[in-house]
């Protein structure tokens, strides 16, 4: 899940300066879950922008605006409102914003209402925690399902640094050391032998951006 949060309203109004008629695009998945671009947030944005003198020509909330087919289906239903718009404000992560730009037949100016923060998992209480850095070289099978690249501030691959203190991280003494957690999990599963294997440096060529995956 991609976590985003709404930009300050003053920043949004500055971005939209010079544009009167605005169309809003929300997100039915990630931004809905983290309450930055679901229907309540889109309607609140509509209210706030109208209070600031903007005209909202319409809005849509694709189930996943980062998927072209789903985005196109929703925008096709709103083509009349879009054709009457001067700009589009997208309440979604950066993927949703760029997806709209790439699939917009009207070539409207596109603006982001949100800042994209991180990829996360959501717990049973609805809290979000960053767990994966999408590093293109996963080590979870070797580290008991606990990612040292993300959970260790230094991204260490072969055990803790010298600053670990009573199981806590030297960067944040309120945070458990990722490698202590890995050790305990491996111990529980009788897999401590795997810690004797030295992992080489990551192949950072795999993280060269932008990535692509061509489906044939």
Residue pairs with C-beta under 8 A, 6 or more apart in sequence:
1 29
1 30
1 33
1 34
1 119
1 120
1 121
1 122
1 128
2 30
2 93
2 95
2 116
2 118
2 119
2 120
3 30
3 34
3 93
3 116
3 117
3 118
3 119
3 120
3 128
3 130
4 30
4 31
4 34
4 36
4 37
4 92
4 93
4 94
4 114
4 115
4 116
4 117
5 34
5 36
5 114
5 115
5 117
6 36
6 41
6 91
6 113
6 114
6 115
7 112
7 113
7 114
7 115
9 48
12 89
12 111
12 113
13 52
15 111
16 22
16 49
16 54
16 87
16 89
16 111
19 54
19 86
19 87
19 109
20 53
20 54
20 55
20 86
21 54
21 55
21 57
21 84
21 85
21 86
21 87
22 49
22 54
22 55
22 56
22 57
22 85
22 86
22 87
22 88
22 89
23 56
23 57
23 58
23 59
23 78
23 81
23 82
23 85
23 87
23 88
23 89
23 108
24 42
24 45
24 46
24 56
24 58
24 59
24 60
24 88
24 89
24 90
24 91
25 59
25 60
25 61
25 62
25 65
25 74
25 75
25 88
25 89
25 90
25 91
25 92
25 96
25 100
26 32
26 37
26 38
26 39
26 41
26 42
26 59
26 60
26 61
26 62
26 65
26 91
26 92
27 37
27 38
27 61
27 62
27 64
27 65
27 91
27 92
27 93
27 96
28 38
28 61
28 62
28 63
28 64
29 63
29 64
30 92
30 93
31 37
31 38
31 41
31 91
31 92
31 93
31 96
31 114
32 38
32 39
32 61
33 122
34 128
35 41
36 91
36 92
36 113
36 114
37 61
37 90
37 91
37 92
37 96
37 113
37 114
38 61
39 61
41 91
42 59
42 61
42 91
45 89
45 91
45 113
46 56
46 59
49 56
49 89
50 56
57 81
57 82
57 84
57 85
58 78
58 81
58 82
58 85
59 78
60 74
60 75
60 77
60 78
61 74
62 70
62 71
62 73
62 74
62 75
63 70
64 70
64 71
65 71
65 74
65 90
65 92
65 95
65 96
65 99
65 100
66 92
66 93
66 95
66 96
66 99
67 99
68 99
68 102
68 103
71 99
71 100
71 103
72 103
75 82
75 100
75 103
75 104
82 88
82 106
82 108
83 106
85 108
86 108
86 109
87 108
87 109
87 110
87 111
88 100
88 104
88 108
88 109
88 110
88 111
89 111
89 112
89 113
90 96
90 97
90 100
90 110
90 111
90 112
90 113
90 114
91 113
91 114
92 112
92 114
93 114
93 116
94 112
94 116
95 116
97 110
97 111
97 112
100 110
101 110
104 110
118 130
119 130
119 131
119 132
119 133
119 134
120 128
120 129
120 130
120 131
121 128
121 129
121 131
122 128
122 129
123 129
130 150
131 147
131 150
131 151
132 147
132 150
133 147
133 149
133 150
133 155
135 149
135 202
135 206
135 207
136 206
136 207
136 211
137 202
137 203
137 206
137 207
139 147
139 148
139 149
139 157
139 199
140 146
140 147
142 194
142 197
142 199
143 182
143 186
144 182
144 185
144 186
144 189
144 191
145 185
146 178
146 181
146 182
146 185
147 178
148 155
148 156
148 157
148 178
148 179
148 182
149 155
149 157
149 202
151 178
151 181
152 160
152 169
152 177
152 178
152 179
153 169
153 171
153 172
154 161
154 171
156 178
156 179
157 199
157 201
157 202
158 198
158 199
159 179
159 195
160 177
160 178
160 179
160 180
161 170
163 169
163 170
163 171
164 170
164 177
164 179
164 180
165 173
167 176
167 177
167 180
168 174
168 175
168 176
168 177
169 175
169 176
169 177
169 178
183 192
183 195
186 192
186 194
186 195
